Amino acid sequence: MSDIRVTTEQVDAILAESTVEAVKLGEKTTVVAVTLPCGFVIVTSSSCIDPENYSHSLGTSLCLKRAADRLWELEGYRVQSF
């Protein structure tokens, strides 16, 4: 098995050093920008169907999960580029 890999610890460490900004747009959309330590920004969004069901914390949580998934892809690409 190869030693070239991305680990959960690596991704978690990058996210811990990142800046997160979450805003509500309109009545039912959350947009999150995660600025990584290198300055690269990952932007994600989530929306609900009915504005009465809007939850900023849930929207932010979903966006952060998507940003983490994107970071896995970016780190995988970075590691393979050496």
Secondary structure, 3 states (H helix, E strand, C coil): CCCCCCCHHHHHHHHHCCEEEEEEECCCEEEEEEECCCCCEEEEEEECCCHHHCCHHHHHHHHHHHHHHHHHHHHHHHHHCC
